[in-house]
């Protein structure tokens, strides 16, 4: 699928989800406002009836104006120009609220207008149906009282009343999460497809070049007159050997990563001397080093160089690091390998004078198939497997590997491995 098609599908799907979300939020808000208005009307009607009942019980005339006033979203006051019995008031409030299906906790208080102070208050857990004590509730004989009612859990009550809107919002949230996961998978698969394509191209190039070289050399060796020129014969035989070794190394790298993917790798731990393995790795890369007229300097400061490790894999790790130092150097490679003992284990540093790695790419160099862009340098070969292999093997040994680098100033790979016990 083309990038433009994927981009169009992603944009269209995103706009659709955003549109649906905005519409849902709008209607949920409208539904909440309607439920809120309905709640306020119901509470006002209930409090009005409570006031009327108190007037009738006390046989006092009701005022001409509505005695109920809403001072805030969840606070109502009711003027009662009559004596108030707290036990009676609470009973009437409970009865009216339950009759109108207002099953929510509330607080009420009685205010003495003459003394301008709150004379009584109580919290009523109506939602939990708990009965409050009413044995010694006071009664006031004064004509200037009003009482107030507050609903601390008003929002929760309204949301519970919304029903289908809450359910549809949850469904929409699930759809959005599912869409996000699907989009992530699509983009990841697209990236993996691009990586796979680059890998196949690199692998084709890596195999095609030595195969072509071997084919040319073989054609020359088939010439009967080649036996009369031993130096030429040896030269072409050496080329075939070199290219065959190169092919073998590339195939081995691919097979190693395939085994790592299937978690089939098994480490054969034995006590090895790291300085010896470094020497083996240097010999493995001697041909490439000779071609670029480079050199490797060793500074062995580790007084305890023994580690418990897999000889083959650790040698391959060091070979990969040296090989990268050679490949990513514009001039003559100057590589320094230094060892030291630390409190955490055995430290191995591979320092080069190569092109360096930017801070952005340093975060990705250990990812599988990732290759650092080299600008106009097109002769750097590889699959992007080396550093991922390095990190995997070192971590399998209980160690870690870090990178410090600056563009045009080279890189330092630091490998820390636990010492042998």
PEURKA-V291452 format. One record per residue. RES is the residue in one small letter. PHI is phi in whole degrees, -180 to 180 (NA if undefined). PSI is psi in whole degrees, 0 to 359 (NA if undefined). D_LAST is the distance of its C-alpha to the last C-alpha in whole Angstrom. Layout:
BEGIN
res/phi/psi/d_last
RES/PHI/PSI/D_LAST
RES/PHI/PSI/D_LAST
END
This chain:
BEGIN
res/phi/psi/d_last
x/NA/136/55
x/-69/153/56
x/-61/322/54
x/-65/323/58
x/-67/315/58
x/-62/317/55
x/-62/318/56
x/-64/317/59
x/-64/317/58
x/-64/315/55
x/-64/315/58
x/-64/316/60
x/-66/320/58
x/-64/315/57
x/-62/321/61
x/-64/314/62
x/-64/317/59
x/-62/317/60
x/-62/316/63
x/-64/320/63
x/-64/315/61
x/-62/316/63
x/-62/317/66
x/-63/316/64
x/-62/321/64
x/-63/312/67
x/-73/328/68
x/-64/319/66
x/-64/317/67
x/-61/316/71
x/-64/321/70
x/-64/317/69
x/-61/319/72
x/-65/317/74
x/-65/323/72
x/-65/315/72
x/-64/320/76
x/-64/319/77
x/-62/316/75
x/-65/319/77
x/-64/318/80
x/-66/317/79
x/-65/317/78
x/-60/316/81
x/-65/320/83
x/-65/315/82
x/-67/325/82
x/-62/317/86
x/-65/322/87
x/-61/315/85
x/-62/316/87
x/-62/322/90
x/-67/321/90
x/-65/319/90
x/-60/317/93
x/-68/318/94
x/-64/319/93
x/-87/357/94
x/56/50/98
x/-122/148/97
x/-69/142/98
x/-80/148/95
x/-69/159/95
x/-69/323/96
x/-88/161/93
x/-66/121/90
x/-75/350/88
x/-95/128/84
x/-129/138/83
x/-100/115/79
x/-91/335/78
x/-153/185/74
x/-62/330/72
x/-129/21/71
x/-133/125/74
x/-126/145/78
x/-125/148/80
x/-132/124/84
x/-81/127/87
x/-130/102/88
x/-84/60/92
x/-160/168/92
x/-66/145/90
x/-123/129/87
x/-105/120/85
x/-61/321/81
x/-64/317/81
x/-66/317/84
x/-60/314/82
x/-65/321/79
x/-64/316/80
x/-65/320/82
x/-63/313/79
x/-58/313/77
x/-63/313/80
x/-66/318/81
x/-65/317/77
x/-67/324/76
x/-65/327/80
x/-98/14/79
x/62/35/75
x/-97/80/73
x/-94/78/71
x/-147/143/69
x/-61/147/68
x/-146/162/70
x/-119/145/71
x/-137/155/75
x/-148/152/77
x/-110/130/80
x/-115/128/81
x/-91/111/85
x/-69/331/87
x/-68/310/89
x/-90/352/86
x/55/55/84
x/-155/157/81
x/-79/124/79
x/-104/346/80
x/-164/148/78
x/-157/154/75
x/-157/148/72
x/-103/128/70
x/-114/109/70
x/-81/73/67
x/-65/326/70
x/-65/325/67
x/-91/1/65
x/59/31/69
x/-87/134/68
x/-90/133/72
x/-92/156/72
x/-67/138/74
x/-132/27/78
x/-78/325/79
x/-129/43/80
x/-76/137/80
x/-76/162/83
x/-133/134/86
x/-114/136/87
x/-107/85/91
x/-152/153/91
x/-94/358/93
x/-121/72/90
x/-124/152/87
x/-143/157/84
x/-123/153/81
x/-122/149/78
x/-129/132/76
x/-127/145/72
x/-117/97/70
x/-64/329/66
x/-107/35/64
x/-60/313/67
x/-61/317/65
x/-64/321/63
x/-64/317/66
x/-66/319/67
x/-63/320/64
x/-64/332/64
x/-79/348/68
x/-77/335/67
x/59/257/66
x/-61/329/66
x/-70/322/65
x/-65/318/62
x/-64/315/61
x/-65/327/62
x/-67/320/60
x/-64/318/56
x/-62/317/57
x/-63/320/58
x/-62/318/54
x/-62/319/53
x/-63/318/54
x/-64/317/53
x/-63/317/50
x/-63/318/50
x/-62/317/52
x/-62/317/49
x/-64/318/46
x/-64/317/49
x/-63/319/49
x/-62/317/45
x/-65/318/45
x/-62/312/48
x/-65/323/46
x/-66/317/43
x/-64/323/44
x/-63/315/47
x/-64/318/44
x/-64/325/42
x/-65/318/45
x/-66/319/45
x/-63/318/42
x/-63/320/42
x/-64/314/45
x/-63/321/44
x/-63/316/41
x/-63/319/43
x/-63/315/45
x/-63/316/42
x/-64/319/41
x/-60/317/45
x/-67/319/45
x/-64/323/42
x/-85/327/43
x/-67/319/47
x/-63/307/46
x/-66/327/44
x/-64/317/46
x/-64/319/49
x/-64/317/48
x/-63/320/48
x/-63/317/51
x/-65/315/53
x/-64/321/51
x/-64/320/52
x/-62/322/55
x/-67/318/56
x/-67/337/54
x/-74/348/57
x/-71/121/59
x/-58/332/61
x/-75/353/61
x/-66/335/58
x/-68/340/57
x/-81/353/60
x/-127/83/57
x/-59/324/54
x/-65/318/52
x/-66/319/53
x/-60/314/52
x/-64/322/48
x/-62/313/48
x/-73/328/49
x/-65/322/47
x/-65/320/44
x/-61/317/45
x/-64/318/44
x/-63/317/41
x/-63/312/40
x/-68/326/41
x/-65/318/40
x/-63/319/36
x/-62/316/37
x/-62/318/38
x/-61/318/35
x/-64/318/33
x/-66/317/35
x/-64/319/35
x/-63/322/31
x/-64/316/31
x/-64/318/33
x/-66/322/32
x/-61/314/28
x/-67/326/29
x/-64/320/32
x/-68/323/29
x/-66/321/27
x/-61/322/30
x/-89/4/30
x/56/36/26
x/-95/358/26
x/-70/135/23
x/-129/128/20
x/-92/133/17
x/-101/92/16
x/-73/134/12
x/-153/162/11
x/-79/116/9
x/-125/155/12
x/-100/117/13
x/-63/328/15
x/-66/326/18
x/-68/319/19
x/-67/324/19
x/-63/319/21
x/-62/319/23
x/-63/318/24
x/-65/322/24
x/-65/319/27
x/-66/325/29
x/-64/331/29
x/-106/12/31
x/-63/324/33
x/-65/310/36
x/-63/324/36
x/-67/320/35
x/-66/322/38
x/-62/324/40
x/-101/10/40
x/56/42/40
x/-97/179/37
x/-147/153/34
x/-122/123/30
x/-104/137/29
x/-116/136/25
x/-126/96/24
x/-95/98/20
x/-105/356/19
x/-75/119/16
x/-85/344/15
x/-124/83/11
x/-88/4/12
x/-84/136/9
x/-137/157/8
x/-92/109/8
x/-157/169/12
x/-84/116/15
x/-58/313/17
x/-64/311/20
x/-69/320/20
x/-66/322/18
x/-62/319/20
x/-64/322/23
x/-60/311/22
x/-65/322/22
x/-63/318/25
x/-61/317/27
x/-66/318/26
x/-68/320/28
x/-62/319/31
x/-65/321/32
x/-62/327/32
x/-75/314/34
x/-66/320/36
x/-96/45/37
x/-129/127/38
x/-75/326/42
x/-107/221/42
x/-85/122/40
x/-64/132/36
x/-124/102/34
x/-111/136/31
x/-121/125/28
x/-114/121/24
x/-125/140/22
x/-120/153/18
x/-161/153/17
x/-96/134/14
x/-125/175/15
x/-66/341/14
x/-98/347/13
x/150/208/11
x/-98/124/12
x/-103/130/16
x/-123/123/18
x/-117/128/22
x/-114/109/25
x/-111/137/28
x/-132/174/32
x/-115/37/35
x/-80/198/36
x/-76/348/39
x/79/171/36
x/-132/132/36
x/-68/161/38
x/-61/324/37
x/-65/318/38
x/-78/338/37
x/-62/331/33
x/-74/345/33
x/-120/353/34
x/-63/336/32
x/-90/2/29
x/-78/148/32
x/-66/137/32
x/73/357/35
x/-81/133/36
x/-125/135/37
x/-69/128/38
x/-60/136/42
x/-115/17/43
x/64/239/46
x/-86/0/48
x/-87/110/45
x/-111/2/46
x/-98/8/44
x/-83/120/41
x/-108/155/39
x/154/171/37
x/-105/351/36
x/78/26/34
x/-107/339/31
x/-58/305/29
x/-71/329/28
x/-64/320/28
x/-64/318/25
x/-58/310/23
x/-63/318/23
x/-63/315/22
x/-69/317/20
x/-63/317/18
x/-65/326/18
x/-66/336/17
x/-89/2/14
x/84/17/13
x/-113/192/15
x/-149/161/18
x/-131/136/21
x/-129/163/24
x/-130/135/27
x/-128/126/29
x/-154/153/33
x/-137/142/36
x/-61/135/39
x/66/7/40
x/-123/0/38
x/97/180/35
x/-136/157/31
x/-131/117/28
x/-99/124/25
x/-111/120/22
x/-113/126/19
x/-115/121/16
x/-123/145/12
x/-70/146/9
x/-74/159/6
x/-71/141/4
x/-96/NA/0
END
